[in-house]
Amino acid sequence: MAKNFIKVKATSKNFLCALCSVHRKMKYSKSLSPKHYIQILLISTALVTAGWSFVGVNSLVMIPLIWCAFEFTNKILYRKDIPCPHCGFDATWYRRDVKMAKLKVEKFWEYKNSQKPVIEAQNSVSEVQ
């Protein structure tokens, strides 16, 4: 069984990477959780109450704006969490376009391999000193 080197707190999904078979854990889910809706309600209530004396009923516009901000942030964090940190495989790109997914994995490995000589060079310089 492969060991997961990256620790993730409060995971929403546990699965295997389709390319490298490493155990993966994702912190964010595709949709908002009940906890997020409670946070939206509390923040909206506070901002509407604070803004009521200044703009009146127009402060109710804050509710959909805060909801959209939560949705946008959650989607960004979820999509950032999808690619495998070990091999660069992204299942969403694979479903859309196999050639693009392959290209992204190749770019990931090019970048990862280009970083190793820099680290090794830094280590060799520190050993000399």
Residue frames as qw, qx, qy, qz and C-alpha x, y, z in Angstrom:
[[0.000, 0.889, 0.457, 0.000, 0.00, 0.00, 0.00],
 [0.413, 0.484, -0.022, 0.771, 1.40, 3.40, -0.99],
 [0.358, -0.542, -0.450, 0.613, 2.00, 5.89, 1.77],
 [0.146, 0.888, 0.290, 0.324, 0.54, 9.36, 1.49],
 [0.557, -0.022, -0.218, 0.801, 3.27, 11.93, 2.12],
 [0.078, -0.334, -0.057, -0.938, 0.97, 14.95, 2.05],
 [0.095, -0.373, -0.801, 0.458, -1.17, 15.38, 5.17],
 [0.213, -0.377, -0.345, -0.833, -4.62, 16.89, 4.74],
 [0.095, 0.153, 0.717, -0.673, -6.85, 17.86, 7.64],
 [0.471, 0.429, 0.449, -0.626, -10.65, 17.48, 7.51],
 [0.040, -0.131, 0.779, 0.612, -10.80, 15.58, 4.23],
 [0.643, 0.275, 0.170, -0.694, -13.97, 15.41, 2.18],
 [0.902, 0.354, -0.142, -0.201, -12.78, 12.72, -0.28],
 [0.452, -0.520, 0.708, 0.155, -10.27, 9.85, -0.12],
 [0.865, 0.469, 0.094, -0.150, -9.30, 8.12, -3.36],
 [0.714, -0.210, 0.434, 0.508, -6.43, 6.82, -5.49],
 [0.173, 0.669, -0.334, -0.641, -4.76, 8.80, -8.25],
 [0.876, 0.401, 0.187, -0.191, -5.65, 7.22, -11.59],
 [0.579, 0.722, -0.370, 0.083, -2.14, 7.67, -12.96],
 [0.258, 0.540, -0.706, 0.379, 0.30, 6.98, -10.12],
 [0.721, -0.337, -0.597, -0.098, -1.99, 5.08, -7.66],
 [0.226, 0.126, -0.550, 0.794, -1.03, 7.25, -4.70],
 [0.204, -0.650, -0.707, 0.190, -3.63, 7.67, -1.96],
 [0.090, 0.363, 0.106, 0.921, -5.12, 11.14, -2.33],
 [0.156, -0.619, -0.655, 0.405, -7.18, 13.25, 0.03],
 [0.099, 0.506, 0.275, 0.812, -9.13, 16.36, -0.87],
 [0.104, -0.237, -0.546, 0.797, -10.08, 19.02, 1.63],
 [0.339, 0.293, 0.045, -0.893, -12.67, 20.87, -0.45],
 [0.441, 0.361, 0.821, 0.017, -15.84, 19.55, -2.04],
 [0.207, 0.340, 0.563, 0.724, -17.60, 20.63, -5.21],
 [0.252, -0.715, -0.388, -0.525, -20.47, 22.32, -3.38],
 [0.126, -0.531, 0.413, -0.729, -20.82, 24.33, -0.20],
 [0.378, -0.193, -0.869, 0.253, -21.35, 22.49, 3.07],
 [0.360, -0.782, -0.489, -0.140, -23.99, 23.36, 5.70],
 [0.548, -0.518, -0.153, 0.639, -21.21, 25.00, 7.71],
 [0.277, 0.076, 0.298, 0.910, -20.60, 27.41, 4.83],
 [0.177, -0.623, -0.533, -0.544, -24.29, 28.35, 4.67],
 [0.511, -0.736, -0.373, 0.240, -24.27, 29.13, 8.39],
 [0.473, -0.313, 0.067, 0.821, -21.19, 31.32, 7.86],
 [0.101, 0.355, 0.464, 0.805, -22.93, 33.09, 4.96],
 [0.344, -0.740, -0.529, -0.231, -25.99, 33.71, 7.13],
 [0.545, -0.655, -0.236, 0.467, -23.96, 35.10, 10.05],
 [0.391, -0.148, 0.214, 0.883, -21.75, 37.35, 7.90],
 [0.008, -0.481, -0.540, -0.691, -24.72, 38.59, 5.88],
 [0.402, -0.773, -0.490, -0.008, -26.71, 39.35, 9.01],
 [0.509, -0.545, -0.099, 0.659, -23.83, 41.30, 10.51],
 [0.279, -0.010, 0.347, 0.895, -23.18, 43.32, 7.35],
 [0.126, -0.597, -0.586, -0.534, -26.85, 44.02, 6.65],
 [0.450, -0.765, -0.414, 0.204, -27.35, 45.14, 10.26],
 [0.455, -0.434, 0.049, 0.776, -24.28, 47.38, 10.09],
 [0.174, 0.074, 0.464, 0.866, -25.27, 48.84, 6.72],
 [0.035, -0.667, -0.736, -0.110, -28.97, 49.29, 7.45],
 [0.179, -0.801, -0.264, 0.506, -28.52, 52.71, 9.06],
 [0.193, -0.445, 0.381, 0.787, -26.51, 53.98, 6.08],
 [0.169, 0.129, -0.656, -0.724, -28.29, 52.59, 3.01],
 [0.663, 0.061, 0.266, -0.697, -31.48, 51.00, 4.35],
 [0.899, 0.193, 0.320, -0.226, -33.09, 48.24, 2.28],
 [0.615, 0.701, -0.359, -0.040, -30.27, 48.41, -0.27],
 [0.204, -0.604, 0.752, -0.164, -27.99, 46.71, 2.24],
 [0.858, 0.042, 0.456, -0.234, -29.83, 43.46, 1.45],
 [0.687, 0.658, -0.296, -0.085, -27.74, 43.36, -1.74],
 [0.112, -0.656, 0.730, -0.154, -24.90, 42.11, 0.46],
 [0.792, -0.103, 0.547, -0.251, -26.52, 38.68, 0.88],
 [0.892, 0.432, 0.131, 0.019, -26.14, 37.47, -2.74],
 [0.334, 0.823, -0.426, 0.171, -22.73, 39.13, -3.01],
 [0.384, -0.554, 0.700, -0.235, -21.42, 37.22, 0.00],
 [0.877, 0.103, 0.442, -0.159, -22.98, 34.00, -1.27],
 [0.737, 0.666, -0.102, 0.060, -21.29, 34.47, -4.66],
 [0.056, 0.784, -0.583, 0.206, -17.96, 35.19, -2.96],
 [0.641, -0.328, 0.662, -0.209, -18.23, 31.95, -0.97],
 [0.889, 0.350, 0.285, -0.077, -19.16, 29.93, -4.08],
 [0.533, 0.793, -0.277, 0.101, -16.34, 31.45, -6.13],
 [0.166, -0.699, 0.661, -0.218, -13.74, 30.87, -3.41],
 [0.772, -0.141, 0.591, -0.187, -14.87, 27.29, -2.85],
 [0.851, 0.511, 0.116, -0.021, -14.73, 26.49, -6.59],
 [0.331, 0.815, -0.449, 0.154, -11.24, 27.98, -6.92],
 [0.363, -0.552, 0.711, -0.241, -9.93, 26.02, -3.92],
 [0.867, 0.092, 0.456, -0.180, -11.61, 22.81, -5.14],
 [0.770, 0.635, -0.052, 0.036, -10.13, 23.09, -8.64],
 [0.109, 0.791, -0.570, 0.194, -6.70, 23.87, -7.19],
 [0.572, -0.388, 0.673, -0.262, -6.93, 20.70, -5.10],
 [0.915, 0.287, 0.115, -0.259, -7.79, 18.34, -8.00],
 [0.648, 0.592, -0.473, 0.072, -4.38, 17.81, -9.71],
 [0.920, -0.294, -0.155, 0.209, -2.20, 15.15, -8.10],
 [0.166, -0.934, 0.314, 0.046, 0.79, 16.75, -6.32],
 [0.688, -0.360, 0.588, 0.227, 2.91, 13.65, -7.07],
 [0.536, 0.136, 0.677, 0.486, 2.38, 13.16, -10.81],
 [0.079, 0.282, -0.175, -0.940, 0.37, 16.20, -12.00],
 [0.048, -0.307, -0.865, -0.393, -2.61, 14.17, -13.28],
 [0.305, 0.159, 0.257, -0.903, -5.85, 16.19, -13.42],
 [0.282, 0.305, 0.910, 0.009, -8.99, 14.08, -13.83],
 [0.334, 0.742, 0.345, -0.468, -11.14, 17.03, -14.93],
 [0.203, 0.663, -0.474, -0.543, -8.80, 17.78, -17.84],
 [0.164, -0.122, 0.955, 0.217, -8.71, 14.07, -18.71],
 [0.362, 0.516, 0.744, -0.220, -12.51, 14.03, -18.99],
 [0.314, 0.819, 0.070, -0.475, -12.50, 17.14, -21.20],
 [0.596, 0.737, -0.312, -0.064, -9.45, 16.55, -23.38],
 [0.947, -0.225, 0.088, 0.214, -7.03, 13.62, -23.10],
 [0.666, 0.460, -0.039, 0.586, -4.31, 15.33, -25.13],
 [0.083, -0.796, 0.160, -0.577, -4.40, 18.42, -22.91],
 [0.795, -0.575, 0.134, -0.140, -4.26, 16.23, -19.78],
 [0.916, 0.054, 0.041, 0.396, -1.21, 14.45, -21.17],
 [0.391, 0.656, -0.077, 0.642, 0.42, 17.79, -21.99],
 [0.397, -0.793, 0.150, -0.437, -0.21, 19.07, -18.46],
 [0.913, -0.377, 0.124, 0.098, 1.37, 15.95, -16.93],
 [0.778, 0.315, 0.014, 0.544, 4.40, 16.35, -19.22],
 [0.096, 0.770, -0.113, 0.620, 4.75, 20.01, -18.23],
 [0.687, -0.684, 0.111, -0.218, 4.47, 19.03, -14.56],
 [0.930, -0.169, 0.112, 0.308, 7.34, 16.54, -14.94],
 [0.549, 0.562, -0.024, 0.618, 9.45, 19.01, -16.92],
 [0.207, -0.814, 0.138, -0.526, 9.01, 21.58, -14.16],
 [0.830, -0.534, 0.137, -0.080, 9.64, 19.02, -11.41],
 [0.899, 0.069, 0.073, 0.427, 12.79, 17.70, -13.12],
 [0.371, 0.683, -0.064, 0.626, 14.10, 21.21, -13.75],
 [0.435, -0.811, 0.122, -0.372, 13.82, 22.01, -10.02],
 [0.937, -0.315, -0.001, 0.153, 15.96, 19.07, -8.83],
 [0.710, 0.300, -0.106, 0.628, 19.31, 20.27, -10.28],
 [0.051, -0.745, 0.109, -0.656, 18.82, 23.65, -8.59],
 [0.745, -0.614, 0.092, -0.246, 18.27, 21.97, -5.21],
 [0.940, -0.062, -0.008, 0.334, 21.22, 19.62, -5.73],
 [0.476, 0.555, -0.111, 0.673, 23.43, 22.59, -6.70],
 [0.332, -0.766, 0.142, -0.532, 22.41, 24.43, -3.53],
 [0.900, -0.430, 0.066, -0.025, 23.24, 21.38, -1.43],
 [0.846, 0.183, -0.047, 0.499, 26.65, 20.97, -3.04],
 [0.187, 0.701, -0.140, 0.674, 27.46, 24.66, -2.43],
 [0.576, -0.703, 0.148, -0.390, 26.50, 24.36, 1.26],
 [0.963, -0.198, 0.005, 0.184, 28.70, 21.25, 1.61],
 [0.639, 0.451, -0.126, 0.611, 31.72, 23.13, 0.24],
 [0.104, -0.733, 0.183, -0.647, 31.33, 25.97, 2.75]]
